[in-house]
């Protein structure tokens, strides 16, 4: 997904200068398609040797996914109908396929997201047939 801004443990300049990786901007790994067989864990271990990458800020996983995808030249973004925002939105949610509630907006999942799922009948589809 496109993130609202680049949110990594290191800057794009650090990634290029220190790791030789042209880090793609605004990668959010909240909702992503990730072919597990392509992930080389040795590369993640190498990224973690950089002190900024392994900083316990809550962005370590996102930073590693963005580094790996950038290094592999496999970055492509989901359509804008997959929406990520740390803030409440006044946008019309009817056109969205998915909204990822990130950071401060997580509380909106219960204030906005779940009521919307109930209203649209999504949870009814989740009930097992009797």
N, C-alpha and C positions, 0 to 999 in steps of 0.2 A: 504494500500500500504506500501511497505518498503520505509521508508524515507532514504535519503542519510546518515543521522546520527540521533541520538536521539535528538529531538528538543522539549523539554518540559520546563515548568516553574519550575520544581523541578527535582533533580537528582534521579536516581534509588535508591541510598542509602537513600535519604530523604523519598522517597515513602515507602520503606521497614521499616525504623526506625520510622517515624512519623505516617504513615497510615497503616502499616502492609500489604502493597500491594507489591507483587513482580512485578514491572513495566516492561512490555515487551519492548524490545528495538526497536527503529526505526519505530514506528507506525506513519503513516501519514494519516490523516483523509480527505485528499482532494478528494479522490475517495474511497468510502467504501460501503459495504452492511451493513445496520444498521436496524435491526428489531425494529421499534419504540416501539412496545408493550413491549419489554424487558427492556427498559430504565426506571429506577426508579429515578425520579427527586430528591427524598430525598437524594440519594447518591451524586448526583452532588452538592446539597446544602452543604452536609457535606464536600466534597472536597474543596469547596470554603471558608471554615473556615480556611484553611491552608493559611498563608500569601504568600507563594511562588506560590501556585496554582492560587490565584486570582490576581497575578501581571499582570498589563496591558501591556504585552509584545507582544500581537498578537498570543500567543501560548496557551491561556487559553482553548479554545475549544478543541484543539488537546490533551492537557494534560488531560482534563476531559474524553474524549473518550478513551484515552489509559489507564487511571486509571480504568475506569469502565469495559472495556473489559478485562483488566488484572485481576481485582478483581473477575470478573465472570468466569475467565478462558476460555474466548471466543475469544482469539486472533488467527487469522490465516491470512496469507498474500496472496494477489493476486499474480498471476504469474508475472514473470519479464517482460512480454509483456505489463504490466501496469507500466509505467516509470515515476518516479518523480525525478526532478533534479532542483536545483536552478541555474544551469549553462548551458551555451550553450553546446550542445553535438555534437561530430563528429560521433556518432553512427548512424548506418543505421536505419532510422525510419520506413522502410517498414514492419518490423516484429512486430511493436507495435500495440496493440489494443487501447491504450490510453496513452497520455502523459499529465501529470499534471504539468503545469507551476507554480512553486512555488517561492515565494519571488522575488529575483533579476531576475529570468528567465521569469517573467510574461510578460515583454515587448516582449519576443520571440513569444508569442501567435500571435501577429500581424505580426511579421517579418518572422516567420517560420510556425506556426500552421495554420492560416487562409489561406495563399497561398497554403499550402499542401492540405487542405480540398477542395479548389477550383480546384486544379490540379487533384485530385482523383475523382471529381464529386460528392462529398458528399452533397454539398449545392444544387445541382440540385435535389437530392432526397427529399429535404426539401420543394420544391415548391409545392403548392397545384395544383391538377389537374384542368384543365379548361374544 
